Structures are given as structure tokens and as C-alpha cells.
């Protein structure tokens, strides 16, 4: 038996109708006259224009991005996730879903208030439950049936608007317009006064239905076409309706009547029953649109494995309806109904809507600013549109209620960090890499303008590590990790012979090593270079890397006892010096390696005569910096042995000054020693690793002898002149 084809919706049913009906809601019927009474005609116009400017810019941003991507289910959640990643998309999507679900309860309360004028003796709770049962029944039959019901409701609302306008021909008109109102307030505050922004806050929820159609993105035949066309046309038409009704309200009643009587549009309509039916239909359609849309957001969150029990949430029935998500949404709506008074959390719901609008505009702003070739929307908008939308949304949040706005943002941050810890993986990419690449490019340009060469103050260990076989890394991996953690970087350069294929074992090994380092937030990459001679190949590679700003600064080599390689090591050191790279030569002692990774002994010598004046430590900087990094990452003990001479270091005062300038950790032990006793001290020392500078006359064989005498692994360091341990 073939599976039943899932019903998909077009522009009219899937986008325009739910958006149109959600915007033209209860506020139009019972609060717009009050807005005109408070602000006057000009004030009301400003309120509506500011409110619709936010939603219209959001609609344009939403539409522009939709014409550039293949939007999935979840509407704004899908859009934000595809641009800024699942973490930010989920952090916005989770509260947005709860807002949509709780909003159903708010619309039901509005429907019940209108219904009580007809059935005053019925229990409000019973009426709420009956209305919600009706909404659930319509939605659970099918989304298609729900949309068919909305066609009937839309017809009633259109007739009710004509009836309100018809009241102009059936009642005496008020020609004495109040252009600028004095904001007397409302009967709820005993007309104790109001303000432009207070009235704005009351009106603004009227225009927050701009996402109603986008929430259905997963159920549309052609979302790329339907969302822009349906959303923008609905916003334009409803804006014109609201503007027209300002003048209708001003003509139907005096400012005093407008602020005292919330039901002016009903009482002074040409046919009042149809307006009351429109009020009931508007709240019912808004509740229906939200109850149909909210489960789609939850379904999308489940499909991306963002929430617990995601597999359960992402299931659909044979009709393609998100049945499980609808049941969860129903539970949340019942919880909202049980609160009886949503005034305490209604501002929070508004804030989550505003944050979602702001993020949609921010996504459009980022996509436009990056100017990537992949951003080719068929609906092009000025960059000012998302800029205005994002700024206005965030500003209005704090104007309406700064405390609630702050709480909303804190909750978003909480959800974000929760999702970051989940380490979500998306099959599709997003724009974050492009964003950070653009930021990196900008930062590089600015840094180069400030200083063409890298400043010694910004030095960190960026290692270039030549590799010919996995064993070279295995024996030094823990040491490498300890040197670069937490902010260093590693570039592995695997060198292969021209006449040989790349070893599969080496490929797999480098991939695993790279993944492990990246799991610890250490920047790591690897590449393969063909060449006959290791030193010559590395020389060419270093020269190529010199053109890059973010290039390695230190060559790391793991030395073994094979005498055939000594000449190669010597050449590598010369290549590094030529290209101004530092050098770290790690010589492990037999199979002991790094022992307990606790005690570090640093050997310093050959200080120049004027080091106290010009702060130049000669070839000791890299050794000092490496020792400090190991001490920090091992949480170990540091012993500093300074060779005494009559040119650079000759007294305890010099040692104290060096301690102060380098800022050695407090418990570090710094002591002078006579150079002739160095071998004796090396043999007697019980450290886990020795760190010492490479002298000009030091050969690889000498390094091996030192390690053999001391029976301790060692790192031999050569400065690049781009390090300074005293800054």
C-alpha cells in the first residue's frame, strides 16, 4: 500500500490567511479606538507606523533570506539555525515555541470575554475549556480543515470591517478631530494618565502575527515563493486597514467616548452582531493559527535533536501532522489556561516575539554584510531594512519593560549555553564560518595597519611539526599538548617522497590526533607535502607560509638517536633560523619519556652585558616561555638554574631582578650555579624534564649526551627573536 501523499499548502492558505487573521485580532476591535482617544489622530498614526515599521522590516528580512535558502520546517527557527547555527537557533526557537503555545491561552481568554457578553451566566473556566476543545478538535482533524475554517473566519472579519466603516453612514459624525492627544489613560487606571510608549505597548501585540505563515514553512508547496508573497502582502493590507480605522474611529466618536468605551466599534457599527462575530472569529483564528504553528516549531526542534525526547517529538502521523508535538502543545496551553490571569507572563511572551524578530533581522544583516557569493536572494533589500528592524525590536523591548527584557535575554543565554554543552551536529552548514572568516580578515587588516610585523607581546606557541611517521608524534604528543594549551596552535606537515603514495596509517593517525586536539579547543590542522629532502621541503614550505599572517612561529622536532638523521636535524635548525622561526628540539630519554610531568628544570646562560637596560635576554626567551607554559599546564614545580658569569649574571641582586622582570611564579626556585658544575648538576638532578637554550656550538650529539648523562628528557630551544619573556 502506497503511503498517503501529505497535503502541502499554497500562498493563500498557508501564509496569507493565517498572517492576515493573526494581525487583525482582538486589539483592532476593542483597543484601537482607545489608542486614537489617547494619542489623537497623529499620535495613533505614529504608534501604528512605528509598530508596523518593525514588523514590515522583519517581514522583508524574512522574505529576503527565504528567497536565498531552502528553508526547512520551523519557520524562524530554521532560518536562524541555517545562518547562525543550531545553538542560537534553538536558543531562540525554544522560548518562541512556548510563547506561541501560551499565546493560544491568551487568545482563548479574549474569545471568552467576547462570548460572555452573549452567555454571561456561564463559568469562565468552562467556557475556556470548551473553546480550547473546539480549537483542538479543528486542528486535530487536519491542518487543511483548520485552514478551511479560517477562510470562513476571514470572510466574517472582512464583513465586520465593512460594518464598522458602514457605521459612518448610520451615526452622527464627529468632525472636531483631536490631532494630538493628551493621553488621559483608561478606566483601568481611573484615567490617571498615560504616555505614548504605554499606549504603544498596548497596541504592539496587534501586529506580532508576522511569523504565522512562516511557522508553516515545512508544510508549504513552495516556501521560497509563498512566504515572501503571503507575508508582505498580509502586512501591507493589514497596515492599511489599521490606518483607515484610525480615521473611522475619530469620525465615529469623540476622544472622551473613545477612551471610556472599549466597544465603540461594536456599538457604532452598521450591524453590531457581525462585528461581535468578527471579534470572536479573530480571537478564534489567532488561537487556531498559533495552535497549528507552535507544534511545527516543536517538530523542527525535535528533528534537530535539540530537546529531550526529540525522537518522540519529531514523529508525524499518516496525514503528516505532528501529532505528538500537538499533544505536548495542548498540555502547555492547558497550563496557560489554569493560570487564569496571564498579565504576569504576557510581557515575557511579547519579549520572546521581539527577540525572534530582532534575530531574523540580524541574520539578514549578517548575510548582507558578509557579501558572500552564496547570498543571492531573489528579493533584494537595502541593508538599512534589517538594521532598522533589529535596532527597533531591541529598543522597543527595553522601552516596554526593561526588567522583563533583561530577564528574557538571560533566559536566551541560558538556553544557548545548554545547547552548546549538548554539542549539536547539523547535517547542513551555516554562515558562522563565513562570519568568523570575515571578522578574522577584518582583524588581520587592522592588525597589519597597526604593526606590519607580529608584536612580541602577542606571542603564543604556534607550532609547525614535520611528520614522516606516526611514531614521531606518539612519543611527544603529551608534551606538544602541554606546550600549546590553551591558546596555541599546531600545523602538522606530513612529508612524503615524490615516488610514494601517502601512508593510510599516517592519514588516519593525523586525523585522530587533530580531532583530539580540537576537542580540547586547540587549533590544529594538517597537510601533506611531497619532496625528496625533508630539510629542503620544509624550507620551501616555510617560505610559502611567510606570506600568511597567521603563520607558525616555532618549529618542533622530536629527535631520536639515529645518527643518519643528525645532519637533517642540523639543516632543519638552519632553515628555521633563516626564516625566523623558533626551534624546540625534544630529546626523550629512552622509554621513560616525561616521567611524572611535575618537576621542570630551566637552564639559563649567556646573558648579554646590557640585558638590564635593553631587556634583551639573548637566546633565553623561548626556553623561559616554554618552561612557564609547562609549569602552568602541569601545575608543577619550577626550578631555574642560572649560569653565573661576570658579564651578564653575577650576583643575587641580578637573580632577584630577573625574577621580578620575568614574573616567575611565586614558589619557583631560582639559583646561581657555576658553569663548570653543569654536568655534575645535570647528573644529580631528579627533574621530569630539562629545558635549555641551544648554544651556537651545540651539536645534536651533544644534546643526546646531555640527555644520557642526566637520564632525563630535555627540550633544547632556539629563539626566533620574535619572543620576549620580559614583556
N, C-alpha and C positions, 0 to 999 in steps of 0.2 A: 504493500500500500504506500503510495507516494505521500510525503508529508504535505500538509496543507500549506498553501502559499500564505505568507504573513502579509497582512494588509499594510500598505505604505500610503502616506498621505501627501497631498499636493500643497501648494502655497496657500490656497484659500482655507482649507480645512485644518491643515497642520500648523500654520503660522499666523496668518492674518486674523482669523476668527478668535483664537484664544488670546492673542495680544490685544486686539481691539476690545474684547469684553472685559479683560482684566484691568485695562486702563480706565475704561468708562464704568467705574464702580460706584459704590455707595457714597463716596465723598462728593461725586458730581451732583447727586440728588439732594443730600441733606447738609453739605458743608460749603459748597461753592457760593451759594447766596450769602452765607455768613462771612466768607472771605471778602466778597465785594462790599459788604456792610462795614467791615473793619478797615480795609485798605483803600476804599474808593475804587473808581474805575482804573485809574493809573496804577495804584498800588496792587490791585488784583492782577492787572496785566503784567506788571513786573514779577510778581510771585509766580505766575504761570510760565512766563518766558524764562525765568531763571531755572525753574524746575524742569521744564521741557528741554532747555539747553543741555542740561546734564544727561537726560535720558536720550535726547536726539544724538548727541555726540557719542554716547555709548552705543546706540543703535548703528551709527555709521562705522565706528571702530569694529564692532562685532561683525558687521556685514563685510567690511573690507577684508578682515582676516579670514572670514568664512569663504570668500571667493578665492583665497590663496591656498587653503589646505583642504584635506579630506577630513572634515570634522566627523568624529565618532559620536556615540551616544553620550548624553550628559550635558550637552549644550556648553555653557560657560566653563564647566569643569574640564571638558575635553579640549576646549580652546586654550585654556591656561596651561594645562598639562603638556600639550604639544609644544608650547613655546618655552615655558619656564620649568618644566619637569613635573613628575608625579607628586613630589613632596609639596611644592607650592600649590599645585592644582588640587591636591587632596586637602591641604590646609584651608583652602577657600571652599572646596566642594562640600566638606563635612558640615560646617555650620550653615552653608547655603541650603543644603538638603533639610536640616532641622528647621530653618526659617520658613522654607516652603511648606513643610508639614504643619508647623504651628500656625502658619497663616491661614490654613484651612479652618482651624478653630475660630480665628478672628472673623473670617467671612461668615461662618455659621452664626456667630453671635450677632453680626449685622443683619443677617436674614431673619433671625428670630425676633430682633427688635421691630423690624417691619411687620412681621407676622403677628406680633402681639397686638397691633392696632386692630387686627381683624378678630383675633382669638385672645382677648385679654384675660380670660379665666384659666387658661392652660398653664401648667407648671413650666417655667423657662427651661429647666433641665430636660424635661420630657420632650419639649419642642426641639431643643438642641440635638438630642439623640435621634429623634425622628428625621430631622433634616439631614443629619450625617448618614443615617441609614439610607436615605434617598440618594445622596451623593455616592455612597459606596455601591449601592445597587446598580446605578447607572455606569459607574466606572468598571465594575467587575463584569458586567455583561460584555462590554468590549469598549475599547477606546473609540472605535468607529461609531458606536452607538452614542457615546458621550459627545462626540463632535456633531452628530446629527441633532442632538438635543440643543447644542449651542447655537445651531442655525435658527431654531425657533426662538431662543432667548434673544439672539441678535435682532431678529425682526421685532420683538416686543420692545427692546431698548430703542431702536430707531423710531418706532411709533411713539414711544414715550417722549423722545426729544421733540418730535413734531408737535406733540400735545403741549409741551412746555412752551414752545415758540407760539403755538396757537393761542395760548393764554393772553398774548398781546392784543388779540382781536376780541377778547371776551371780558377784559377787565380794564378799568381806568388806568392810564399810564402815568408814570412819574417822569416828568420831563426835567425836573430840577436835579440833574446829576451831581453827585459828590465825586469830584475827580480825585481829590486827595483825602483819604480818610484819616480820622484821628484815633483809630484803634481802641474802641471802647471796651473790648473784651467780649465776654459771653455770659450767659445766665449761669454757667457753671462756676464762674468766679465772681458772681454778683456784679458783673460789669465793672470790675476793678481795674480795667485797663489791659492792654496787650501791646504787642510790638510786631514789626514787620517779620522778624525771624520766627517769632512764635506762631504767627499765622501761617508762615511758610512751612513750618514743621508739621502743622495740622494738615495742610494741603498736600505735601510732597508724596505721601503714600499713594495718592491717586494715580501717579504716573510711574509707579515701580513695576508695572507689568510688562516691561520691555523685553524680559527674558522668557516670557510664557511660551512663545513659539520656539525659541532656540532650545528650550529644555526637551523638545520633542525631536531633536536632531537625529537620533538613531532610528526614528520611525518615519522619516521623510523620504520620498522618492528621490528628490534632488536637493539636498540641504544647501548646496553651494548656490543654487538659484533661489530656492524658496525662502531661506532665512533673510537675505537682504531685501528681496522684494516685499515679502509679507511684513517684516518688522518695520521697515522705513515707511511704507505706505500707511500702516496702522498708526504709527507715531504721528505722522503728518496730519492724518484725518482727525484723530482724537484731539490733537492740539488745536486745530481749527474749531472743533466743537466746543472745547473749553473756552476759547477766546470769544466765540459767538455768544455763549451763555453768560459771559460777564455783562454784556450789554442788555441781554434779555432780563437778567436779574435786576440790573439798575433801572430798567423801564417798568418792571412788574411791581416793585415795592420801594418804599423809602428806606434810607440807611437804617433807621430805627427798627423798622419791620424786619429787615434782613438779618440783623444781629439778634433780634429777640425770638424769631420764629425759624427753626431749622427746616420746617416743612413748607417753605414758601413755594418751591417748585411744584409740590403736590397740591397745595391749597389753591394756587392760582393757575393751574394748568387748564387747558381747554377741556380735557376729560381726565379727571383725577385718578380714577381706577387704573387706567393704563400706565400712569406714571408710577403708582404704587406697585403695579405688576413689574414695571421696568426696574424699580429699586430691588424687588425680590429676585428678579431674574439676574440682575447684575451681581448681586452677592452670591447667588447660587452658581452662576457661571464662573465667577472668580474662585469659589471653593472647588468647583469641578476641575478647572484648569490647573489649580495648584495640586489637587489630589492625583491628577493624571500625570503632571510633570514631576512631582517630587520623587515618586518611585523610579522614574527614569534616571534621575541623578544617583539614587542609591544603587540602581542596577549597574551604572557605569563605575561607581566606586567599587562595587563587588567584582566586576570584570577585571579591574586593575589590581585586585587583591590588596586594597588599601585598608579595609575594615576587617575585624574578626568575623569568622563565618562567611567569608567572601564567596565561597563556592555556593553556599545556600542562597545568598542574596542575588547571585548572578544568574540563577535559573529562571527560565521562562516556561510558560505552558504551551500547549499545542497551538494556541492562537498567536503566540509570540508576545503575550502580555507578561510583564514582570510580577507574577502572582505573589511570590514570597516577599518581594520588596514592597508591594502594595499592602500586604498584611502588616509588615513592620511599620509602615507609614500610618496605617489605621490605628495601631496601638499608640503611636505618638500623638495623633490627633485626639484620641480619647483622653489621653493625659492632659492635653491642652484644654479640652472641654471641662475637665474636672477642676481646673484652676478657677473657673467661673469668672475671674477678672484678670484679663491679660495686660492691664495697664503697666504692671511692673516689668514684664518682659517684652512688651511691644516695642519699646525703643531699641532693645537689643536686636530684635528681628530686623528693624529698619536699618540698623548699622551693618548687619551682615549683607543685606542687599546692597548698601552703599559701597562696602568693601569689594564686593563682587564686581560692581560697575567700575570702580576705580581700577581693579586689576585687569579687566578687559581693555580699558583704555591704556593702561601701562604696557600691556602686551603689544597693542598696536603701535605705541610709541617706540618700544624697543625694536620691533620688527622694521619700522620705517627708518629708525636711526642707524641700524646696522648696515643698511643699503646692500644686503646680500643679494646675489643673483637669483636665489631661490624665492625671494619675496616679489612676486609678480601678480598682485591682486588685480582682478578684472574691474573691481570698483576702487578707484584711487581717490584718496582723500588727502587734504593738507595735513601736515604734521601738527598744526595748531589744533585740529579737532580732538585727537586723543589727549593732547596736552591740557586743553581746557576741561575735557571730561574728567581726567584723573585729578587735576588740581581742585576742580569744583566739588567732586564727590568727597574727597578727603576734607576739604574746608567745611562743607556743609555738615559733615558728621560732627565736627567739633563745635560748630555753631549751634546745632540742635541740642546736643548734650555732651559736653567734653568728657565727663566721667564715664558715661556709658561707652563712648567712642574708644576711650583708653582701655576699658575692660574688654571690648570686642577685639581690639588689636592684640592684647595679651593672650586671649584665647586662640587667635590665629597663630601666634608664635608658638604656643603650647602644642597645637596640632602639628605644626611644621616640624618641631623637634621630635615629636612622637613618630612621625613618618620617616624622618631622617634615620632614626635608630632602627627602623624596620628594614632599611637598605632595599628599597623597592627597585625592581628592574622592569624597564619598559622595552617592549619589542621594537617600538618606534623611537626615533631620535627626537631631540628637541632643540631649541635655539640657544640653550645655555652655553654650549661650546663656542658658538659664534659671538655671543655677548662677551664672554671672558676673553676670547681672542681679540675682539675689538678693544676691550679695556687694556689688555696687555700691550697691544700695538700703540695705543694712546700713551700708556705709561712709559713705554720704551722711547717714544719720540720725545716726551717731556724730559726723561732722564738724560737722554743724549744731548738735548739742548742745554741742560744744566751742567753736565760734565761728559765730554766725549769718551772718557775712559772710566772704567769701573772704580768707584771710590773704595779705599781700603776699609773704611768704616762699614761698608755694606758687604764685606767678605763673608762668605759661608762656604762650606765644603761642597763643591760641585765636582764630583769625581768622574774622570774618564778612565775606564778599565778595559784594557785589551784582553781578549779571551781567545784561547785556541782550543781549550778542552775544559769540561765541567770541573775537573779536579782542582783547577787553579782558583775557582771561586769557592768550592766547598770548604777548603781549609781556611779561607779568610772571610767567609760570609758574615759570621757574627761580628768580627772586627769592623768590617765595612758598614754594617748596620749601625754599630755603636758610634762610628765617626760621623755619619750623615744625619742621624736622627737628632732633632725632629724636622729641621727645615732645609737640610741639604738635598742634593740630587745626585743621580747616578746615570751615566750613559755607558752601557756595555758595548764594546766594539769587538764583535767576533770576526777574527781574521781567518780567511780560508785561502788555500792555494788555488791558483788560477785553473789548474787542471783537475781539480777535485770538486765533487758535489758537497753541499753543506751537510754535515753530520746531523741526522734526525735527532740523535740523543742531545746534541748541543742546542738544537732549536727548542725541543721540549723543556730542557733544563732552564734555558734563559726565560722562557715563557713562565715557568713555575716560579722562578726567582723574582721576576718582575711583578707577578701577582702578589707574592708575599710582601714585597716591599711596599707596593701600592696599598695593601690592606692596612699598613701602618702609616699611611698618609705621607710616604716618602716618594717624591717624584722620581720616576725610573723609566728608562727606555732602552731599547737595544736595536742594533743594526748589524748587517753583515757586509764586510768589505773584502774584496778579492785582492790578493797581492802575493808576490813571491817572498819578499823580505819583510819581516814584521816591523823593523825599525823604519824602513823606507815607506811602508804602507801607512804607518802611524804618523809619520812626518807630513805626508800629503793630506791625511785626514785632519790633522791639527791645523794646517794652513787653511783648509777649507772652512773649518769651524771658526777661524778668526774673524770671518765676515759676519758671524752671528753675534747678536748682543747677549743672549742667554746661552753662553758657551761654557764648557767645563773650565775649571781653573787649576785642577790638580790631577796629575797622573798617578794612578795607584797600580803598583806592580807587586804581585806575590812571587817571591824569589824561592827557587829550590836549589839544591846542591849540585845540579848538573853543570859541570864546568863548561860544556859546549855552549851554554846559554849566557855565560858571563859577558861575552862580547856584545851579545844582543841587549842585555840589560844596560851596559855602558852606553851603547848607542841610543837607547831609549831615553836615558838621562840627558844626553846631549841634545836630542831632539826637543825634549821638554824645555830645557834651558833656552834653546834657540827661539822657541815660540812663547816664552814667558809663562810656562806652566809650572806650578809647584810639583814636587815629587814626593810620594810616600812609598818607600820600599819596605814591604813587610817580609821579614825573615822569620818563619816559625821554627821553634826548636823541636826537631824530630816530630814525634806524635803527641807531644804534650800540648801544643797549641797555646791557648791563653790561660790555662790553669783555672783559677777560681774567679777571674775577672773582678778583682777587688783592689789590688795594690798596683799603683802606677809610679814608675820612677822616671823623672825627666832629667836629662843631662844637658847642661848649657855650657857653652865655652866660646872663646874667641870674640869677646865683646869689643867693639871699636872704641878708640880713646874718647871720642866726643859723644858717646851714647846718652849721657845725662843731659846734653844740650840739644842735640838734634833728634833725640828719641829714635835712634836707629839701632836695632839690636843685631844687625848683620844677618847671619843665616840662622837665627834662633826663633823667628816669629812663628813659622809653620809648626815647629816642634811644640812650642808653648800652646798654641791654639788647639792642636790635636790632643795634647795632654788634658787640657781643660774640658774638651768635649767628652773624652773618655771618662774623666772623673765624674762629670755630671750624669752621664748615661749609665755608668756602672754604680754610681753612688758609692764610689770607692775612696781610697786614701791616696793622697798625692805627696810624693817626696821629690824635692827639687835639689839636685846636686849641681852646684855652680863651680866651674873650674876657676881657681884663683890665679890671677896674673897681675903684673904691675902696670898694665896698660888700661884694662877695662874694669875689672872687678878685683879689688884688693883688700876690702875691709867689710866689717859687719854693717857699717853705715850704707855701703853700696848695696848690700843684700836687702837691707830694710827699704831702701829707695826702690829697688827693683820690685820687691813685694808690693809696695804701695802703688807703683805705676802700672804693673800688670794686673793688680787686683786679684791675686791668688786667693782661693778660698781660705777662710779663717784658720782651719785646722791643718793646713798644708805645712809640711816641714821643709824649710829651706836652709841649706847648709853649704859652706865652702869646702872645697877639697883640693888637695894638691894634685896637679895633672899627672905627676909620676905615680900616684897611687890609684889611678883609674882602674887598671886591670885588677888590682887587688880588691877594690871595692865592688867591681862587677862580679867577681867570683863569690864574694861574701854576701852579696845582695840576695834577698829572698822575695823579690817582687814578682808580679804576674806578667809584666811587660816593661821593657826599657824603651824610651823614646829619646832619640838623639839626632842632632843635625849631621848632615853628610859633609865632611871636610873635603877640600879640593883634592887632597891626596888619597882619599879613601877609595879602595877598590872593593869589588864585590866579594873577593876572597877575604878581605879584612872584615867585612860585615859578618860573613859566615863564621870567622874565627871568634869574633866578639860574642856571637850567639852561642857558639860551642863552649867558650870559656865560662860564660855566665849561666849556661844551661837554662836560658830564658829567652823567649821570643822577643823580637825587637822591631821597632819601626824607625827607619832612617829617613830623615826629612831634608828636603832642599827647597828653599824659598823661591818664589817667583818674583819677589819684590812688589807684589800686589797685596801682601799681608802685612799687618802691623798689630802686634799684640798689645801695644800701649794705647791704642785709640779707644 
